[in-house]
């Protein structure tokens, strides 16, 4: 049986840190004294006190010098910290003026911290600022914040942090900087600068300061929470902004979906790292191809002007493909062909080492390499064919792990889809909600969970099932499921 004390101590520190973060939404509502705002303020203060007391007490009771974190402790810490943070983040949502049920509050918090972006909240336009800011902060933390905290805090406790980073991202790339704490600090700084740049662009184009801040956090985090019920369509269709704010969003969604390690290499003088990386090139090609298909379809079949068709296509394709989940139009009304494309696109995801989720581009590349090698061996059994990724040969262990991930990924998707159908949901809703949850996209397809709807009307059992799918998708499946293998707990 693994020693739980290091795990509980770090989880306690995370919960206490989240309690401190709960004071920021209180500041956002200063000067406003409506009944809902007052209830929210009290809820955040009470939740902060509870998190500080519980997290601080848990950390203090398990305090000690940690020399190392074993593999089993790493699995427990990764899954346990996410669950603990979701429970803590849900407190102000259920205690505040919104009065969300326990199920809805947990769903909203899970969707936020996993950067899924699916919501059960109706009436966002009139919600208190603290409530809206908290949702955006959860996605900002979920993008890379929670992982960066793990990398920054664990070295301080004499724990090697690269193991946790790899557990979350499943990217076995070489270290970019000499130590984990340097990596954490540099990525955090880059993440903050990128968020600030996005905020400035939104603000300059006419968004209000508060809306610009919230959307900057959820854009770079590829999360998709908005301050408006109609999401990005509110700013695009209403003509509130003075420029192509949707195209700015496209740029930052793509930026958040590229490997942050390559940004660090570029900043250290290796400017061609991004351009030369095979994963980045494949990602760019996929964006171009899917955008061209959707744009041609809606221009030819629906009569959109070419420029308008391109803007709608590139925004919604990038938003769904990167798992951001913003919507600038109700693409469910674009016909079955467009729905089929969006259903496929939601599984693609971004690059490894980014804020994006989904299957990840590098896995698609490895799977295609495996397919190429297999077909070559069928036609030329005696030829030696070596598959490569970014110039490096791939061994059988890599193929096995990636193909196993594909099998498990779609097995979980099928299981969740069938589970949702038991709640009398139609096929489009069940399939798209399951895919959206495991790929951490947010909006699904159809009238209920599509871009013009949300998840509020789903049965409670369906919401809990989707919460499990969101967690599995964000933590790369194996990190969670390994805890249910009996041999994991054997000494």
N, C-alpha and C positions, 0 to 999 in steps of 0.2 A: 504494500500500500504506500503510495507516494506521500511525502511530507507536505501537508497542506499549509503550513505556517507561512512560507514565502509567498505562496499564491494569495492567501487571504490578506497578507500585509499589503501587497501591491494593489489588490482590488480595493482595499480600504482607502488607500491613498488616492486612487482614481475617483472613488465616490466622493471623498472629501473635496477633491479639486473641482468636481462637477458642482458640488454645493456652493463653492465660491463663485463659480460662473453664473449661478442662479441670481446673483445680486445684480447682474447687468440688466436683465429685463426690468428690474425694479427701477433702475435709473431711467430707463426708456419711457416710463410712465409718469415721471415727475412733473408736477404742474397740472395733471389731469386727475379729477376726483369724482368721476362717475361711479356708479355702483359696480359696474363690471370691472373697471380699472382698480378700484379699491379691493375688490375680491381677489383679483389677480395679484396685486401687490402683496396682500397678506399670504396668499398661497405660495408665492415664490420665497418670501421670508421664512415661512414655516418649513417649506421643503428644504431650503438651504440649511436651516438649523438642524433638521433631521439628518440630512446627508453628512453634515460636518460632525454631528454627534456619533452617528453610526459608523461612518467611514473612519473618522479619527479614532474612535474606540476600537474598531476592528484592527486597524493598523497598529495601535499602541499595544493591544493584547498579544499581537503576533510579532512584535518588533524584534529585530535581531539582524546581525550582519549576514547577508546572503552571499555565499561564495560562488555558487553556480545555480543554474536552473536546468533541471533535467528535461529530457524530451517530454516525458509525461507531464511534468509540471508546466511546461510550455503550452501543451495542449489545453490543460485545465485553465491556465491563466488567460489564454486567448478567448476561449468560449465563456469562461466565468466572468471576465471583465466586461464583455459585451452585454451579457444578461444582466449583470448588476447595474451597469450604467443605464440600460434601457428602463429597468424598474425605477431607478432614481429619477431619470428624466421624465417619467410618466407622472410623478407625484404632483407637480404644479399644474399639469394639464387636467387632472381629475379633481383637484382641490380648488382651482381657480374659477373665474367667472364663466368660462365655457361649460363647466360642469360635465365634462366628458365622463362616460362610464369607465369602469376599470378596463374593460375590453378595448374601448375606443382609445383611451389614453395610452395603453400599452401598444396598440397598433400604431398610433401616431408617432410615439417615441421610437419604436422599432423601425418604422419607415424612415424616420429622420436620421437615426444613427447609422443605419445601413445605406443611407443615401438613395433609398428607393423612390421616395417622393409620392407614394400613394397616400391619399388623405381621406379622412372621414369627416372633416370639418366643412360645414356649409356656412356661408356668410363671412368669409375672410375679410371682405372690404370694410366691415364694421367692427372687426375684432380689436381689442386693445393692443397697443404697440408692443407691450411686453410679451404678450402671447405670440405674436408674429415673429418677434426677434428671437424668442426661444426656439421656435421651430427652425429658423434659419441657422442659429448657432449649432443646433444638433447636427444639421447636415454638414456644417463647416467642420465640426469636430469629427464627424463620421468619415469625411473625405480622406483626410490624412491625419487629422488632429489627434485622435485617440491612439493611432499607431505611433505617431511621432512622440506623444507623451510617453508611450511605452519604451521607445528607443532612448529617450532622453533621461527618463527616471531610472530605468534598470541599470545602466552603467554607473549612475550615481550610487546605486545600492550594490555595486560590484557584480552586476549581472550583465552577461553579454546580450546585447539587444538585437543583434542581427537575426537571431533565431525567430523572434516574434515577428519581425518584419517579413521574413520569408514565409512564415506560417500564414500571414494575412494575404500576401500577394502571390505566393507560389512561384516566385521568380527567383531562380538560383544564380542570378548574375553575380559577377565579382563585386567586391567592395569598391565604392566610388571614392571614399575618403578613408583615412587610416583607421578611425574608430567609430563606434556606433553613436557616441554622443555628438561627434562632429557632424555625422550624417544627419542626425535628427535636427540639430540646430540649423544647418544649412538648408535642409528641405523646408523646415518650418518658416525660415526667413523668406525663402523663395515663394512659398505658398502665400504668405502674408502680402508680399509685394505684388504678386499676381492678382490677389483679391483687391488690393487697393487700386491697381491699374484698371481693373474691371469697374470698380466703383466710380472712378473718375470719368471713364468713358460713358457710363450710363448717365451720370449726373450732367455731363456736358451736353448730352443729347436730349435733355429735357426731363428725365425722371426726377422726381423729388428725392431729396437726400435720403430719407428713410427707405423708400422703395429701392433706390439705387444700392444702398448698403445691403439690404436683404437679398436682392437678386444677385449682387456680386458674390456674396458668400455661397449661395446655392448654385450659381453657374460654375464657378471654379471647382466646387466640390462635386460637380455633375450630379446634383441632388434633385433639383427641380421644384422645391417648395416655392410658392409664390405668395405674395401678399394680396392677390386678387383671385376671386373664384374662377375667372376666365383665363387665368394664367397670363402668358405673354401676349395673348390676343388683346388684352385690355389696352396695352400700350401701342400695339401695332395697328389695330383696326380703328381705335378711337382717335388716332392722329395726335396723341398727347406729346409724343417725342418729335424732335425737329430733324431727325435723320434716320438712317436705316439701323435702328437699335437692334433689330433681329440679327443682322449680319455681324454686328459687334458680339452679340451673344454666341453666334456660331464660332467665331474666332476663339473666344475664351472657353467654350465647351470643348473644342478640339485641343486647346492648350492643356486643359485639365486631364485630357485622355491620353496624353503622351507621357513617356517615361520621365519621371522627375530626375532620375539619375543622369539621364542624357543632358538635361538642362545644366546640371552641375558640371558635367564634362565640358559643355560648351562654354560655360563661364570661366573655366580654368584654361581656356585657350584652344580646346578641341572643337572648333566651331562646326566642323563637318559631321560631328557625331550624330546629330539628329537626321541629317540628310542621308547619311550612309547606312543608317540602321534599317535592316530589312523589315522589321516590325512596323516602323513608322511608314515606310513606303507602301507596305501592304494595306495599312490603315487608310492612307490617303487614297489609294486606288479604290478601295471599297467605298469610301465616301463619294468619290467621283462617279463610280458606276451606279450606285443606288440612287444618287441624286438625279443623274441623267435619266434613268428609267422612270422615276416618279414624275419628274418635270415634263418629260415628253408625254407621259400618259395624261396628266391633268391639263396640259395645253391642248393636246389633240382631241381628247374626249370631252373635256368639260369647258373648253373655250376660254381658259385663262390667257391673259396677255403673257408673252414669253418671259418678260422680266418678273412679273408677279408670280408666274408659275415657278420660275427658278428660286425666288426668295422663299416661297412657301415650301418647296421641295427640299432645299438645302437645310432650312431651319429644322423642319420636322424630322427629316432623315437623320441629321446629326444629333438632334435631341434624343431620339429613340435609340439610335445605335450606340451612343455614349452612355446611355442609361440616365440622362438628365431628366427627361420626362416633361419638359416644357411643351406647351402646345400653342401655336400661333393661329391655328384653324382647326375646325372639326374634321380631321382627315377621315373619320368614319363615314363621312358623306361622299367620299371620293370614289366609291365603288369597290366591288370585290377584289379587283386586281390590286389596287393600292393597299387594301387591307392585308392581302396576302404578302405583299412586299414588306409592310411594316411588321407583320408577325414574324417574318424571317429575320428582319433587321434587328429586332429587339434582343436576339440571342447573341449577336456578334460581339458587342462590347468594345472596349478600348484596349490600350496596350498594358502589359504587365508593368507594375511599378507606378501606376497612375491612380487617379481617384476613381476611375471608371470600373465597372464590374462586368458581368456577362461572361461568356466563354473565354474571352481575351484573344487578341490577335495571334499571339505566338502559338497558342494551342491549335488554331486553325492552320497555321503554317506547318507545324509538326505533323498534323493529321494528313495534310496534303502531301507532305514529303513521304510519309508512310505509304500512302496510296500510290505514289509514283514508284517507290522502291518495289512494292508488291507487284505492280503491273509489269515492271521491267523484269522481275524474276520469273513471271509467268511466261513472257515471250522469249526471254534469254536466260534459262535456268543456270547457266554456268558463268554468266557475267557477274562481276563484283561491282555492285552499285552502292555508293556511300551517300546517304542523305546528310545534308548540311543545313545548319541554321546560323545565319550571320557569319558564314565562312568556317564555322566549327563543325566537325563531324558529330552526328547524333548516334548514341549507342542504343542498344535494345531496351535498356532500363528507362530511357526517356520516352521511347515509343510506348512502352507498357504503361507508364504512369499517365501519359496524356490520353491514350485510348481508354484506359480505365476511368479517367475523369469524364470523358465523353459519355461512356456507358452509364455511369452513376448519375451524371447530370440529367440525362434525358429519362432515366428510370425514375428519378425524383420528380421531374416535371410531369411524367405520365401519372405517377401516384397522386400528386397534388391535384391534377386535373380531374381524375376519377373521384377523389375525395370531395372536391367542390361540386361535382355533379350530383352527389348525394344530398346536397342542400337545395336541390331543385333549380339550380342555375342552368341557363341555356348553354349550348355547346360553345358558342363564341365567347361568352362571359367566362366560363370555366377555363377554357384553354388559354385565353389571353391573360386572365388574371393570374393563373399559375405561371405562365411564361414571364409575365411582368414581375412577379414576386421573386422568382429564383434568379432572374437576370437583373433584379434591382432597377427596373426601369421606371415604374410608377403607373402611368395610365395604360389601360389595356385597350381593347377594341369593343365596339358595340355601344349601345345606349346607356348601359348601367355603369361600367367601369372605363368607358372610353374617354377621350379628351374633353367631352362635354358633360361628363358625369363624375362621380367619385365612388368611394367604397362604403359610404355611410349606410346604404340600405342592405348590405349583405348581412346574412345571419351571423350571430356571434361565433358559432363554431367555425364558419368559413374564415372569419377574421383571424382566429387563433391559428388555423391551418396555414394561412398566408404569412403570419408572423414567423412561423417555423421555417417556411420556404425562404423568406427574406434573410433570416439568420444563416441558413445553410448556404444560400447564394453568396452572401457577403464574405463568409469565412471559408469559402472554397470547399464546402461539403465535407471532405475528409477530416478537417480539423474538429468538426462537431461529431460526426458519426463514429469516429474512432473511440469516443468516450463510451459508446454503447457496446463495444466489443469486450466480452468478459476477460479475455487475456490481457487487456490493457491494465486491469486493476491488480493483476498478479505480480508478486514481487519478482 
